[in-house]
Amino acid sequence: MEEIYAKFVSQKISKTRWRPVPAGSLQTADTFATGSWDNEENRVSLWSIGDFGNLDSDGGFEGDHQLLCDIKHHGDVMDLQTLSVGQQWTAAHYHTSPGSLSCRSAPCTGVVCSNPEIVTVGEDGRINLFRADHKEAVRTIDNADSSTLHAVTFLRTPEILTVNSIGQLKIWDFRQQGNEPSQILSLTGDRVPLHCVDRHPNQQHVVATGGQDGMLSIWDVRQGTMPVSLLKAHEAEMWEVHFHPSNPDHLFTCSEDGSLWHWDASTDAPEKSSLFHEGGRSSIFLFHSISNQANVHQSVISSWLSTDPAKDRIEITSLLPNRTLSVNSLDVLGPCLVCGTDAEAIYVTRQLFS
Amino acid sequence: MEELDGEPTVTLIPGVNSSKKQMCFDWGPGEMLVCETSFNKKEKSETVPGCPVIYIIRKDVDVYSQILRKLFNESHGIFVGLQRIEEELTGKSRKAQLVRVSKNYRSVIRACMEEMHQVAIAAKDPACSRQFSSQVSILSAMELIWNLCEILFIEVAPAGPLLLHLLDWVRLHVCEVDNLLADVLGSENPRKHESFWKLPGTTQTLTELELKWQHWHEECERHLQDGTFASSPHLESLCKIMLGDEAALLEQKELLNNWYHFLVTRLLYSHPTVKPIDLHFYAQSSLDLFLGGESSPEPLDNILMAAFEFDIHQVIKECSIALSNWWFVAHLTDLLDHCKLLQSHNLYFGSNMREFLLLEYASGLFAHHSLWQLGVDYFDYCPELGRVSLELHIERIPLSTEQKALKVLRICEQRQMTEQVRSICKILAMKAVRNNRLGSALSWSIRAKDAAFATLVSDRFLRDYCERGCFSDLDLIDNLGPAMMLSDRLTFLGKYREFHRLYGEKRFVDAASLLLSLMTSQIAPRSFWMTLLTDALPLLEQKQVIFSAEQTYELMRCLEDLTSGRPVHGEPDAQRLQDDDIETTKVEMLRLALARNLARAIIKEGSLEGS
């Protein structure tokens, strides 16, 4: 079983993100940032998992993560991204009430970067596009949504995708002038709020979302308005979903119910289907549940969009040893995974695929 | 209730002039609000208060310590784990599991102690350093007491192994051993003894051990009397010590830091097979001998003594008084309760001691801006008053972001606290309406299944439509789905929007019957009927006949209903007259259009097919 190190850090962790390693380098991730929430004084901290420990008998690294530095943060930390900036944009998100001139600040719920552009979304239903070197927002879409926008991700560079609290995915194209989304996708039925979204690293039309009922949905944005798969996952809100950046057949989700799951859709290794694993891991097999599958372009089949239930099984593993309070955030880079919980603990593992 | 043991401490509030003696206060759940007042009967002039701020006074400062937070979080995990495995704890493994839990708690305390010690050494400010050091000694005392309770109450070591456990206990807590004699006292002889004893659980019975020890003791005594060690006074006193001679032991008082070290050493040499029930005799005499009448016992001594006397309630009571935070007594009592050691006598307020302490601890957690999440689980495991306490506390958590609100709602929903869900959703929905986030407001009312609020939001939408002539937030209204059924007004809104859509798609017949059904089925509010009828005008004016005769009759009936029900106005003013004029014009136009349509419809229906 992968070694997973836990450390209690006296602050509830709302976000964790690995510092990106330069593309093409052989380095593994060694620094991550965390943001806290619900403290009178919140902090953004940088941690290192470098060679602080000694080599143990297996040649692995021992020692848990050490704090490098931290700074104060006004308000809860809602999202983290890495970029070099020299600006601070205050009052990017605000509420105005009709008939009054005063503005109340609104929480900004998500931020995503694609050097040098930064896109933010917030509870005020507003989308802002910033550039790293500009003082003012380059573009603002007011009232993009009548409900709260929970998360945002880039599809292709001029296009972003947002999810909101009435269960809709909206695609926005910055090349177009209007304030309307170019496409809206949603699940009919109950309007379950969607909390997180992530795009497949290689196939830009495959998107995964997680909802308030813990359901994981895989969407193909070229096809229709319904999700391709709906997978019953967690018992409570799913806070984050991530495709592994270099092994996109692996997906990770974390939830309010205190668990972190590793979804493995790779179909090549037959031994993965064995039920005999070392203790501490619970593996479940699950078939895809397909709804509304239009004709998929056959030459590019992602294992997430495949239609053959007999061939495609997803292996799900729970990575945390005990049930804890909500796991708010996770990030994966190479063989390393980090996650943070409301029990004020950070878990790190460096051997995801052991 | 017991009387206080001492004078209450005086706390000065900075900035407030305490000589004027004018302050007012109010109690909160875990703290007190204090501010300066100035009730001055003699002078009527306005005086500026000397201190214009309100102070919050808390007794429990531990909750705000960064290092102790780790203690709270880790022990929360252990606590919840213990409650969850309760059903599985049966038979022989039960004791071993409970001992393991106890050791987990202790290791958490030790980890905290280590960290605080590091911080105390590294602190630059001496006052800070002193504060941390005193915190370290409190933690050390807690671990000492817990360890003893583990040996006596949870492990329930019988005579024989009891002494070994007590030896470990003392060794763990005695740091300074740097003298040869002290070495002998501390380590060498016990080792000799251990090889003598072997490990507990072996085939040797207590009587066998006792015989062996007796034999060895007699031999020592013989050596002493024969004067074998007469040449060396050190060796002689060593021999006396090994015989358990109290006077000899007391001579080494500086090496024995405290009376319980003295006790265990004494037992080691004179009564190694002491039975648990006899412990307190030796404990009391050790304490008296050690203190020698010079000083009086400290709170820690009393607690340990109560433990030796197996008076669990006294231990808990004394700890509650001595410590400033409920953490220790709450967790220890809970663990002892799992060992089925606490009698279930009820306290004054109807719950038993374990529950009382857990409630106090959890309430203290709720007073903290961040640790309230831990408190929830503690309330869950208080069968009598836990749920009610949770209901009261959870509504009062300030909700600054939606994310926090979602977590609180999830906690309420998991425990079926529908009232709290409703009230929290209502607060959030109101905030959303005030911020003009109608979509958010609607999703909150859907979550709470609050039909009344959904009606309110729908009215807002309809009002916006009337004012602006178009719908805002079409993305929401177009995609209501089954949530539309939540309230009649919401259903109306959805259907009305559908009417507009049908009209836009030029499906006039469908649009017409939908419009009519909106009025006849009574889901349209009366105030809106005029708008609906006005919407019908373009349909009536179309070249082809859209409304059938039957439908036209219905429309006319609706119009008459509307106009006849209009109340007589009081004093007409200019605006009203103008409005009335517009109204009358509209009504006339409608009547005309309806009549014309009726005529055409009758003719069309009366004609043969195909004509």
Interface residues (C-beta under 8 A of the other chain):
Chain A: F8 V9 S10 Q11 K12 S14 W37 D38 N39 E40 G75 D76 M78 H95 T96 S97 P98 R104 A106 P107 T109 E123 D124 G125 D145 S146 S147 T148 N164 S165 I166 Q168 K170 P181 I184 S186 T188 G189 D190 R191 P193 Q212 A236 E237 E256 N322 T324 L325 S326 D342 A343 E344 A345
Chain B: Q66 I67 R69 K70 N73 E74 H76 G77 G81 H369 S370 Q373 L374 S400 T401 E402 Q403 K404 L406 K407 R410 Q414 R434 N435 N436 R437 L438 G439 S440 L442 S443 I446 S472 D473 D475 L476 N479 L480 G481 P482 A483
